Amino acid sequence: MNRFLASTLLSATVLAATTGSALADDGGWTFDGPFPAWSGRDSTDSFAFRGRVYIDAADIEYDSAGTETAYSGREFRTARLGVTGSVSGVGYVAEFDFAGGKIAANDVYLGFDLGRADLRVGHMKTPNALEEQTSSRYITFMERGTGTDLFGLDRRVGAVLSHGGERHSLSAGVFGGRPGDLSETAELDDTSALAARATWAPAVGEALTVHLGVSVRHLDYGSAGVRLGVRPQAHIPARVVAADYRAGAALGEADSSAFLGVEAALVRGSVHAQAEWMRLELDGPAGNPDFTSGYASLGWFATGETRSYSGSSGKFGRTRPERTVTEGGTGAIELAVRYDRSDLESGGAGVLTNWTAGVNWYLEDHVRIMANYIAGTLNVAGGADIDVSGPQLRLQWDF
C-alpha cells in the first residue's frame, strides 16, 4: 500500500510534467486567476494550478465552575497548493497542505471515465456525509458539524467507483490507511475502511432544490484503536471532548466501528436549510458503546444569491456574487445559524451542544470573509459543565 501511495503521487507529478512539456509546443496558455493554465487546442488535455489559503483568528473562552481558560490567536488554517488536469483522458489531481509546518496529502488521485461510472484511485475522502463531501470552500460555517471530526471522516488511500445522474448519485469505495507528515514519511497506518453513499434530489432548480442522502462506513482501526475527540466548532482551542479507546486505555481498545449518516437539505431561492444525523458504534470495548451527533442549520443570502448544488454528485458548490466588489457591487452577504449536538455519554465524555451564528461576505467569486460566534456547553454527568463561547474570523482565498 505504501508503494501504491508513492506511485499515485509520482503518476500525478509525471502527468503534470508531461502536460507542461506539451504546452510549449501547442500554446493554449491562459490565466485562471493569478496562475497560468493550459488546455489543448485539439484535445481534452489540460493543466492548471489549484489551491487555497485560509487565515483564521479566534478569541474563545472555556468557563468551568468559574475558572476561565482563554484560547486566543491566529493561524494558517489551510495553505494548499496543487495541480489538476487531464492527459489522454485520464484526470489527475495532486494537492498538498503546508499549514502548521507539515506537509499533508489532500486530494492526490487519478480519475478514469468508464462510461456509466467514474473511477478514482489514490488519496481522497471516503464517500460519507453531505458537509464532508462539500468542499470547505463552499460550506456555510468556518468549521463543519462536530460529527465529521468526532467520527473521523477523512481522506485515505483507496479506490472509489461512482455514478451520477441529473438527480442522483451513488459511490462506493475500499480504502487502506492514511499517510502521516510527508516531510517525515509516506508510510501509511494500518487502518482500513469500506464506505458508500447514495443521494437523491426530488427537485433541482433555481426555485427549489431538495436533497436527501445516506452513507455508511465500516472502519478497522488496526493495532492502535481510536481516540474520539472534537473541538467546539473552532480549530484554535483545545479539544473539549475526548473518549480514549486506544490500546491499553481504561475504556477498552476499539477494534472497528460502524458509521451511519443521514442527510437532508433544501434550497428555496435565497434561503437554504441543511441537517445531518450520524451514529457511530464501536466494536471491541465492553458493551460496544455507540455515539450520535447531528446538526441543523438555516441560512439566507440578504443580497439575493442562492446556493449552487450538483444533483450528480450530491453536494454544494461555489456561491457566486451577483455583482462583485471589483464590479462596483456589494458582493454577496449571507446570514446563518446552526445548532449542533453530540452525545458521548456511553463513553463517559458527556453531551456537547453548540450554537453558531455566522456572517459571510463573498467579495469575489474566489474571496470570502467569514465571521462566526460560537456558544456551547459540555455537560458531563458528575462533573462541572464547561461553557464555550467567543468570536472567530476567517479570510479565505482560493484558486
Secondary structure, 3 states (H helix, E strand, C coil): CHHHHHHHHHHHHHHHHHHHHHHHHHCCEEEECCEEEEECCCCCCEEEEEEEEEEEEEEEEEEECCEEEEEEEEEEEEEEEEEEEEECCEEEEEEEECHHHCCEEEEEEEEEECCCCEEEEEEEECCCCHHHHCCCCCCCCCCCCHHHHHCCCCEEEEEEEEEECCCEEEEEEEECCCECCCCCCCCECCCEEEEEEEEEEEECCCCCEEEEEEEEEEEECCCCEEEEEECCCCCCCCCCEEEEEECCCCCCCCCEEEEEEEEEEEEECCEEEEEEEEEEEEECCCCCCEEEEEEEEEEEECCCCCCCEECCCCEECCCCCCCCHHHCCCCEEEEEEEEEEEECHHHCCCEEEEEEEEEEEEEECCEEEEEEEEEEEEECCCCCCEEEEEEEEEEEEEC
